[in-house]
């Protein structure tokens, strides 16, 4: 795969890329590049955390980038996930922030990051935690969180950050302070934030609002599809989802199509998105690209309920292996029961 092919893949991941020319130079250098994505353990995994993350990570790996999945347990404690109970947070394992926290050099770097800017600069990064920039709602732990996340990038050796658009401000802070502290400017690959399934609260929702919606989905489970949802769960949620006829801009059901289903044709073993409907309503439809689907929907030639029926079918197929795992594997089944028993806070 040549450099342009790699760039094309990474551009599919990034809704926005800061440092595109730097990225090209890095790809041409022959260096083994490291990217990371991090998440706070906060209960069950919704579809954006599960499938969308996997789709993006696989594209980065295919582009030759080594990927590190960062489980931000201390960050989750600072953000009061699961009541700030670290033992509950650590029920699931990958690569843990608390392991890095044992390294005194890490905390030295966290302090250096904290000293690099005035307090108001860190307050502006609060949206990455799903928090408004309000002094009344932020705690000292939230400021430490920002310093930790910047330090994470350099301690992980990540030349590329592959996170959501909600993390843009803290990643820009990392680009600013990196050279000041003897490190690099990380390339920022910001992926799309999937909408919640409810009616948009405003036109052209910003990253903060989408972050809040996704985080609130843990306490309002019908606003997102979760990786362990049953067929009936999926059907109920999608059928209730906001999907205004002809609307292709503020439509969460179409976003599930664009960012998950059309990206999963190989996994689904299909070559087109099929819509089955009676002849009296126009007969069956077949779409090989999302652009074709969006065009027909915008022209109001496809009813939202017919679209939803197909979305339910494909999502159910994608989640069936996950459900099987938690039904068959006794250890996984017990783990899921434990996680479900935890109270989840924003």
N, C-alpha and C positions, 0 to 999 in steps of 0.2 A: 504494500500500500504506500503510495507516494504522499508527500506532504499535503497536497491539495485534497486528496481523498480523506486524509485524517482531519483536515480542517472542516471539510464538508460534514463529517460525522459529528464533530464537536459543535458545529453551528446548528445542527439539528437539536442538540441538547440545550444550547444557550438561547433563551429568549433575548438576552443581552450579553455581550462579551466585552469586558473592559480589558484592554491590552491585547487586542487582536494581532497587531504586528509583533508584539513580544511573544505571543503564542506561536506564531509562525517561525520565529527565530529559534524558540525552544524546541519545536518539533524537528527543525533542521539540524539541531546541534548534535543529535545522536545520544543525548543524555537520557537516562531512564527517568522520565517525569513521574512525579507523584501528585495525585489529586485526592481530595478527601470530601466526604459528605458526612455530616454529623446530625444526630437527632437526640432529643431528650426522651428517655423512656417514660411514658405517661399512660400506660394501659394498653388496650388493644390497638392494633395497627390498622389504620384506614387505608383505602386503596391507593391514595396518593403516596403514602409512606411505603407501601408494599410494592405494587406493580409499577407505578410511575418511576419510583426511585430505581428499581431493577432495570427498567428500560434504559434510563439515562446512564447508569453505571456500566451496563453492557456495551453501550456505544463508546463510552470513554475508553474502556478496556480494548475494544476492537481497534481504536485509534492508537493503541500502543501505550496508553497511560496506565501506570500501576495505581490501583485504587485502594484507599484505606477508609473503612467504615468506622466512624468515631461515635461511640456511645457516650453521650455527654451526661454522665450520672451526677457529677457534682454540679453541673450547670442546671440540671433538672431540680436538684435540691435547692439551689439558689432561686429558682423560678417557682418553687413551692409545688412541684408536681408530686402527686401521691402524698400530699400533706408534707412534703419535704423529708419523708422517711427514706433514708439512703438504703436501708436493707430491703425495702420493698422495691425501690428503683432498680436494684442490682439483681432482680430475679432472673432477667434474661441477659445473656452474655455475648459480646463481640470483643472489641478493643476498647478498654475502659479508661475514661478520663481519670478516674481515681488511681489507676496504676501510674499514670504519668505524674500525678500529684505527689507521689513519693519521692520524686526527683527534686532536690532543692533548687536546681538550675531553672526548673519550670517556674517556681514562685518568684525567683529573682527576675525572670523575664516578665511575669505578670505585673510586678511592681514597676519595672521599667516602662512597660506599656502605659500603666496608670499615670506615671509621671510625665508622659510625653505630651499631654494635652490638658486643657482646662476641663472642669467638670461638665460644662454644658456640651462639650464635644461628645462625651460619652452618653449623655442623656439622649442625644439625637439618634443613637443606635438602638433605642428601646424597642422599636417595632419588631425587631427580630425575635423578641420574646412574646409577641402578641400584646404588647403594652403601649398605651398612648404615652406620648412624651409629656408626662405630668408629674411634677415633683411630689404631689400628694399621693400618687399611686405607686411610685418607685421606692425601693429600699436600697440600702447600701449594697446588699447582695447582688442587685441587678447591675450595679456599676462594676462590681467585681466580675460578674458574668461576662461583660463586654471585654474586659481586660484579658480574661481567660481565653475567650474565643480567638482574639488576635494572637495570643501567645501559642495557642494550639497549632495554628497554621505553620509557624516556624519550627516548633518542636517536632511536628510530624514530617517536616521536610517537604511540605506541599507547595510546589510552584504554581499549582492550580487549585482554586477553590471552586467546587461544583455544588452550589447550594441554591436555595430558592431566592426569588426576587426579594423576599422579605429580609434576606440577610445582606442585601446590597450595601447598606450604610456601614456595617461593621467591617465588611470586606474592603470597602474604600478606605476605612481607617487603617486597615492593615497595609494597604498600598502606600499610605502616607507615612506610617511610622517605621515600616520595614527597613528602608535605607538608613533612617536615623539611628537605628539600633544595630546596624551592621548586617542586615539581612537583605532580602530581595523584595521586589514589588510583585506580589502574587497576581497571576492572571485571574480575573473574576468571570467565571462562567455561571450565569444566573438562570436557572430553569424556571419555567412557568409555574405559577401557583394555581392549582386546580380550585375551581369555585366550589362553595358549598351548594347543596341541592335546593336550598330555599330560594325565595324571590330575592334578587339583588336589592340591597338597601339603597343603592345609588347607582347612577350610570357610571360605567367605566371604573369599577371598583379598584382601589389602590391595593398595593401589596399588604399594607397593615390590615385592612378590612378582611382580605382573604385569609391572612394568617389567623386573625381572631376567629373567623368562621370555622377554620379547620381545627383550631385548638378547642373551640367550644363544642365541636362535634363529639368529643368524648362525653360531655354531659348532655348533649342533645343528639343522640345517635342516629336519628332519622335524617340528619343533614349531611351524612356521608355514608358511603358503602364501606363496610369493614371486611377485612380479609377472611374472617370466619363466619360471615353472614350466611344464613340459610337461603335457599331458593325463595322462600316466602318473604324473608327480610328484604332481599334485593328487589323483588316484585313490588312490595309495598313502598319502599323508598323511591324507586324510579317512577312508579306511577303517580306518586305525590309530588315529584320534583317539578320545579318551575321549568316550563318549556313552552313559551309563548309562540304560537304559530307564526312562522316567517322570521323570527328573531334568531339571527346567527351570531350576534355580538355578546349578548348577556344570557347565554343559554348553557346551564351546567350539563344538561344531557348531551348536547353536542360536544362539549369539552371532553366528556368521558369517551365519546367516539373518537375524537381527534387525537387525544393524547394517550389513550389506553388501547381501545379496540383496534384502530387502524395500525397501531404499532405492534399488534400482537397476532397478526395474520399467521405467522409461522407456528406460533404456539397453538393457535386455534385450528391449524391445518385447513385454512381457507384461502381463497384468492380474491374474494370480494365480500363486501358487507351486503347481506341479503335481507330484504324486507318482504315478508309474505303478507299479502292482503287479497281479499276477494276481487274478482274481475269487475264487479259493479263499482268498486272504489279505485279502479285503475290497474288492478293486477299487481303481480310481483315486481319488485325493483332490485337492481343489483348495482353496487358502487365499488369500483376498484380503488378510488382515491377519496380522501375526505373532501377535497374541493368539489367533486361531483355531488356528494351528499349535501354539502352546504348550499350549493347552487339550487338544487331541487327544493330543499327545505325553504330557502329564502323566497322562492317563487310560489310558495304555498301549494306545491304539488305533492307534498308528503305531510300527512297529519301527524301531530305530536304523539298520539297514542300508538300509531303504527310504528313510529320511530322507537318509542319506549319499549314496545314488545320485543323488537330485535335487540335493543340494548340489554334488556333483562336476560335474554337468551345467551348472548355472548359473554356478559359478565359472569353469569352463572357457570358457564363452561370454564372460564378462567379461574374461578375460585374453587371449583370442585376438588382439584388436587390438594388444596390447602385444607379444606374440610376433611378430606380423607385422612390426611396426616394426623389431624387432631382427634379423629375418631379411632384410628387404628393404633397409633403409637401411644402407649399408656403413659410414658413420661411426659409427652407433649400434652396429653389430655389433662393430666394433673396440673401441669404448669399453667394451662389456660384457665383452669378453675381457680387457681391461686390469683392470677392476674385479674380475673373478673371480680374477685372478692375485694379488691382494693378500691377505695374511694379515690376518685380522680378530681384534681382541682386544676384550674387554669393556671 
